[in-house]
Structure formats: structure tokens, C-alpha cells
């Protein structure tokens, strides 16, 4: 006996299961969150010195700023010179990223040298300093 689709009685309304689609969207969301590059800004504006030659650096990097008064900033917070090494070491233990020192053009060379030394002692291999373009 041959049956047509019109002869079938489904006995009510049909439902669409959205659970697989929602699962797929959540997996895509997690993928994009994990692969997104987050830039940790230094948190302050410094008057960078000019340079005759500059190259762009990757967005994923550690930014440490030095003000004209010799204060050191990381992530918008003022930090002591003693905290530079542990912070850089902690970030480098997760991912090998370049370190950019943003020193104000009127900052003291001694403070810059101390920050550079702490970054080097923490294991920094790609150490750069920021200049105006």
C-alpha cells in the first residue's frame, strides 16, 4: 500500500531543536575570544622622542611606560622598579612577546637603564623602545 505525505498525521505541531545551533554559536564565541589579541596598554600618555627610523611592532606586547618624572607604569597602574621583573617574568612564562618601553623624552636615562635591566633580567629577549613615527 502506497502512502502520500498528505495521508500522514503528525499529530500536532513540529518543533525545531535549537540546541545544536546554540552549541555551535558558543563554540565559535569561545574560539574568537581565545584567538583575539588583547593589548595591555601602559595607561598613560608619554611624549616619545623622535627617531629617524622606526618599524611597527606586533600588537601583542608588554608595554611599560616611564614618565618625565621617572615614574614607571604598567597597565595603567604605577609600579615600583622592583615589580618590573616579576611582572615581565609572569607574562613571558605564558607567552614569548616583545617588551616595549615607552619612555618620555624628558625622562632620566638612569630610570630607563634600570627598567631595561630589570626587563632583561626577567628573560626579555625582544626589548624595544617606543618613538614617534
C-alpha positions as CSV (number, residue, x, y, z in Angstrom):
1,X,0.0,0.0,0.0
2,X,1.4,3.3,-1.1
3,X,1.0,6.4,1.2
4,X,1.2,10.1,0.4
5,X,2.6,12.7,2.7
6,X,-0.8,14.2,2.9
7,X,-2.1,11.0,4.4
8,X,0.4,11.1,7.3
9,X,-1.0,12.5,10.5
10,X,1.8,14.0,12.5
11,X,-0.4,14.5,15.5
12,X,0.4,18.1,16.3
13,X,2.9,20.8,15.7
14,X,6.5,20.2,14.7
15,X,9.3,21.7,16.8
16,X,12.7,22.8,15.7
17,X,15.5,21.8,18.1
18,X,17.8,24.9,18.6
19,X,20.3,23.2,21.0
20,X,22.8,22.2,18.3
21,X,22.8,25.7,16.8
22,X,23.3,27.3,20.2
23,X,26.1,24.9,21.0
24,X,27.8,25.8,17.7
25,X,27.5,29.6,18.4
26,X,29.0,29.1,21.8
27,X,32.0,27.1,20.4
28,X,32.5,29.9,17.8
29,X,32.4,32.5,20.5
30,X,34.9,30.7,22.6
31,X,37.2,30.3,19.6
32,X,37.1,34.1,18.8
33,X,37.7,35.0,22.4
34,X,40.7,32.7,22.7
35,X,42.3,33.8,19.4
36,X,41.8,37.6,19.9
37,X,44.9,39.6,20.7
38,X,44.5,41.7,23.8
39,X,46.8,44.7,24.0
40,X,47.8,45.7,27.6
41,X,48.2,49.5,27.4
42,X,50.6,51.2,29.7
43,X,47.8,53.5,30.8
44,X,49.5,56.9,30.5
45,X,50.5,59.2,27.6
46,X,54.2,59.9,27.3
47,X,55.9,62.3,25.0
48,X,58.0,59.9,23.0
49,X,61.3,61.0,21.4
50,X,61.6,61.3,17.6
51,X,63.6,58.8,15.6
52,X,64.8,58.8,12.0
53,X,63.9,55.2,11.6
54,X,61.0,53.2,13.1
55,X,59.4,49.8,12.5
56,X,55.9,48.7,13.5
57,X,55.7,46.1,16.3
58,X,53.2,43.4,16.8
59,X,50.1,44.3,18.8
60,X,50.5,41.6,21.4
61,X,53.3,43.0,23.6
62,X,54.2,44.2,27.1
63,X,54.0,48.0,27.4
64,X,56.0,49.7,30.2
65,X,55.9,53.5,30.4
66,X,58.3,55.9,32.1
67,X,57.1,59.4,32.8
68,X,59.2,62.6,32.7
69,X,59.3,62.5,36.5
70,X,60.7,58.9,36.5
71,X,57.6,57.1,37.5
72,X,57.0,53.6,36.0
73,X,53.6,52.4,34.8
74,X,52.2,49.1,33.6
75,X,48.5,48.5,32.8
76,X,47.5,52.0,34.0
77,X,48.9,51.5,37.4
78,X,52.1,53.0,38.8
79,X,54.5,50.2,39.8
80,X,57.8,50.3,41.6
81,X,61.1,49.4,39.8
82,X,61.2,46.2,41.9
83,X,57.8,45.0,40.4
84,X,59.0,45.3,36.8
85,X,60.9,42.0,36.8
86,X,58.1,39.8,38.4
87,X,55.5,41.3,36.1
88,X,57.6,40.7,32.9
89,X,58.6,37.2,34.1
90,X,55.0,36.2,34.7
91,X,53.8,37.4,31.3
92,X,56.8,35.8,29.5
93,X,56.1,32.5,31.2
94,X,52.8,32.3,29.4
95,X,53.8,33.6,26.0
96,X,57.0,35.0,24.5
97,X,56.0,38.5,23.5
98,X,58.1,41.6,22.8
99,X,58.6,44.2,25.5
100,X,58.1,47.9,24.6
101,X,59.5,50.6,26.9
102,X,57.7,53.9,26.4
103,X,60.0,56.5,27.9
104,X,59.1,60.1,27.9
105,X,61.7,62.2,26.0
106,X,62.4,64.2,29.2
107,X,62.7,61.1,31.4
108,X,66.0,60.3,33.1
109,X,68.4,58.0,31.4
110,X,69.1,56.2,34.7
111,X,65.5,55.2,35.2
112,X,65.3,53.9,31.6
113,X,68.5,51.9,32.1
114,X,67.2,50.3,35.3
115,X,63.9,49.4,33.7
116,X,65.8,47.9,30.7
117,X,68.0,45.9,33.1
118,X,65.0,44.5,35.0
119,X,63.3,43.5,31.8
120,X,66.5,41.8,30.6
121,X,66.9,40.0,33.9
122,X,63.3,38.8,33.7
123,X,64.2,37.0,30.5
124,X,63.1,39.5,27.9
125,X,64.7,38.9,24.5
126,X,62.8,41.3,22.3
127,X,63.1,44.6,24.0
128,X,62.2,47.7,22.1
129,X,61.6,51.4,22.9
130,X,58.7,53.5,21.5
131,X,59.4,56.6,19.4
132,X,57.2,59.0,17.4
133,X,56.5,57.9,13.9
